Amino acid sequence: MCTIARWKTRLKEDSGAVLVLAALSMTALMGFVALATDVGVLFRSRRNAQIAADAAVGTAGHSFIESAGSSNRSDLSFLISSWSMRQ
């Protein structure tokens, strides 16, 4: 009977509760920091891919205009400038 009374008193004490709560809170906080970092890297890579695609389209358009005949250059320049105004 003495051991049961000892366990009851030990279970009622709150001496280690702060340590457990701090450890769980730090684990959750580190998880959220990792998630935020991963999402930031994802958005940065998507932005870099879009910048590369825009540069490739601009270069291809410029190359197409330069390779076109002189009679078609003004028409192509007008089409590209009107398209770029819509963007």
C-alpha positions in Angstrom: 0.0 0.0 0.0 2.9 2.2 0.6 4.1 2.1 -3.0 0.6 3.1 -4.3 0.6 6.1 -2.1 4.1 7.1 -3.3 3.0 6.9 -7.0 0.0 9.0 -6.3 2.1 11.8 -4.8 4.6 11.6 -7.7 1.9 11.9 -10.3 0.4 14.9 -8.6 3.7 16.8 -8.7 4.3 19.3 -11.5 8.0 19.6 -11.2 9.0 18.4 -14.7 6.0 19.7 -16.6 7.6 22.9 -17.9 10.5 21.0 -19.4 8.2 18.7 -21.3 6.1 21.6 -22.6 9.2 23.5 -23.6 10.5 20.5 -25.5 7.2 20.0 -27.4 6.9 23.7 -28.1 10.4 23.9 -29.5 9.8 20.8 -31.7 6.6 22.4 -33.2 8.4 25.7 -33.7 11.2 24.1 -35.6 8.7 22.3 -37.8 7.0 25.5 -38.7 10.4 27.2 -39.4 11.3 24.3 -41.7 8.0 24.5 -43.5 8.3 28.3 -44.0 11.9 27.8 -45.4 10.7 25.1 -47.8 7.8 27.3 -49.1 10.2 30.2 -49.5 12.6 28.1 -51.6 9.7 26.8 -53.7 8.5 30.4 -54.5 12.1 31.5 -55.3 12.7 28.6 -57.7 9.4 29.3 -59.5 10.3 33.0 -59.8 13.7 32.1 -61.3 12.1 29.7 -63.7 9.7 32.4 -64.9 12.5 34.9 -65.3 14.4 32.4 -67.4 11.3 31.7 -69.6 10.7 35.5 -70.1 14.4 36.0 -71.1 14.2 33.1 -73.6 11.0 34.4 -75.2 12.5 37.9 -75.5 15.6 36.5 -77.1 13.7 34.3 -79.5 11.5 37.2 -80.5 14.4 39.5 -81.1 16.2 36.8 -83.1 13.0 36.3 -85.2 12.7 40.0 -85.9 16.3 40.2 -86.9 16.0 37.2 -89.3 12.8 38.5 -90.9 12.9 40.6 -94.1 12.9 44.4 -93.9 9.3 44.5 -95.2 8.1 42.3 -92.4 10.1 44.0 -89.6 7.7 46.9 -89.0 4.7 44.5 -88.9 6.5 42.2 -86.4 7.6 45.1 -84.3 4.1 46.4 -84.1 2.7 43.0 -83.2 5.3 42.4 -80.4 4.8 45.9 -79.0 1.1 45.6 -78.9 1.4 42.1 -77.3 3.8 43.4 -74.7 1.4 46.3 -73.8 -1.3 43.7 -72.9 1.0 42.0 -70.4 
